[in-house]
Amino acid sequence: MHNPIRRRLLRGSLLAAAAAAPAWAQQTPAANSDRDSPLPALGTTLTLPDFTLFDGRTLSAASADGQVLVLYWWASWCPFCAVQSPLMNQLWLAQRSRGLQFWGLSIDRKPEDATGYLAKRGFSFPSGPLTPAFARALPKPKGLPITLVRGRDGRVLMAEAGQLFPEDVGQIARFL
């Protein structure tokens, strides 16, 4: 059940917390941070490059064709990602058997920061570094975390910058 007053109060609290966070926690250290893009419009066709995971496996763009794909930009140092990532992992675990594809795009400068973060928290969603080549092909939208849902037809079904609430993450399953 959505409570608009609760949502506004929580969002206001989160914005205040972000303003109080140290400057380093508000910066996006990715290679393309000075070129962050706007969120793609709903209905936009999203062309994907191949994506290499931290474990060295490559997910081909073709493997995501005809599937619902969540693209999730995150960082180990992001306080909003720390709240949303457990929800994203739950979504992945609950919906992968229904065909959900998931690409976690870490913007950490050092891969060991991201892999340590994932291991410490027990997150299993497929994740890899946002490389400069990937960022050129699919620029990171402004903000963090970023959640995009690409439909079976390759079009953007959902595009959100900032932390999602549990009910928002749960609603992603409706696209399957």
KOLVEX-832083 format. One record per residue (C-alpha): residue in three letters; x, y, z. Coordinates in steps of 0.25 Angstrom, whole numbers, plus 5000, padded with zeros to 4 digits. Each point is the difference from the previous one (the first is absolute). Last residue first. Layout:
// residues N
ALAXYZ;...
This chain:
// residues 176
LEU503249584934;PHE499750155001;ARG499249985013;ALA501249965007;ILE500650145000;GLN498850045010;GLY500849935011;VAL501150114998;ASP499050115001;GLU499449935013;PRO501350005006;PHE500350144998;LEU500950054989;GLN501350085003;GLY500450104989;ALA499850014985;GLU498949924994;ALA499749954986;MET498949894997;LEU499549944988;VAL501150034991;ARG499949934986;GLY500849884996;ASP498749924996;ARG500149915012;GLY500050125009;ARG501250085005;VAL499950045015;LEU500950115004;THR500550025015;ILE501050115003;PRO500650015014;LEU500550104999;GLY499850134992;LYS500250044985;PRO499849894990;LYS501249914997;PRO500450004985;LEU499649884992;ALA501049984989;ARG501150095005;ALA499749955015;PHE500349864995;ALA501350044994;PRO500450085012;THR499749885009;LEU498949995010;PRO500549895008;GLY499249875002;SER498849945006;PRO499149884999;PHE499150005013;SER500649925011;PHE500050095012;GLY500649935012;ARG500350135007;LYS501549985002;ALA500149944986;LEU499350114993;TYR500850115008;GLY501349934998;THR499749984985;ALA499750154999;ASP501350055007;GLU500849904993;PRO499650054987;LYS500650145003;ARG499450124995;ASP498649965004;ILE498950034989;SER499449865002;LEU499049974989;GLY499149885005;TRP499449934988;PHE498849925002;GLN499149914991;LEU498749965005;GLY499649874994;ARG498949955010;SER501149925007;ARG500750135002;GLN498950065007;ALA500149975015;LEU501550005000;TRP500250134992;LEU498950075007;GLN500649965014;ASN501450064994;MET499350134996;LEU499450015014;PRO501349985006;SER500650104991;GLN499050115003;VAL500550045014;ALA501549994997;CYS499750074987;PHE499550125007;PRO501350015009;CYS500949994987;TRP501449955004;SER499949864994;ALA499450064987;TRP498849984991;TRP499450004986;TYR498949904998;LEU499549964987;VAL498849905001;LEU499849924988;VAL498649944995;GLN500449904989;GLY499849994985;ASP501450054998;ALA500849995013;SER500949884995;ALA500350084987;ALA500750115008;SER500949905004;LEU500449975015;THR501449985001;ARG500649925011;GLY501350055007;ASP499549995015;PHE499850155001;LEU499049994988;THR500350044986;PHE498850074993;ASP499750004985;PRO499550134994;LEU498550035001;THR499150084991;LEU498850065008;THR498850044992;THR499350115006;GLY498649975005;LEU500250075014;ALA501050124998;PRO501549975003;LEU500550065013;PRO500950124997;SER501449974997;ASP501250015009;ARG501250064993;ASP500950055011;SER499849875007;ASN500549924988;ALA501149935006;ALA499249975012;PRO500350075013;THR498650055003;GLN500150105011;GLN499050015012;ALA500749915009;TRP501350084998;ALA499350135004;PRO499649955013;ALA498649965003;ALA499150115006;ALA499450044987;ALA499749854997;ALA499449995014;ALA499150124997;LEU499549934987;LEU499849875007;SER499150075010;GLY499250074990;ARG499849874992;LEU499549945013;LEU499150115003;ARG499450004986;ARG499849855000;ARG499350005013;ILE499150114995;PRO499749934987;ASN499749865007;HIS500149894990;MET499449875004;
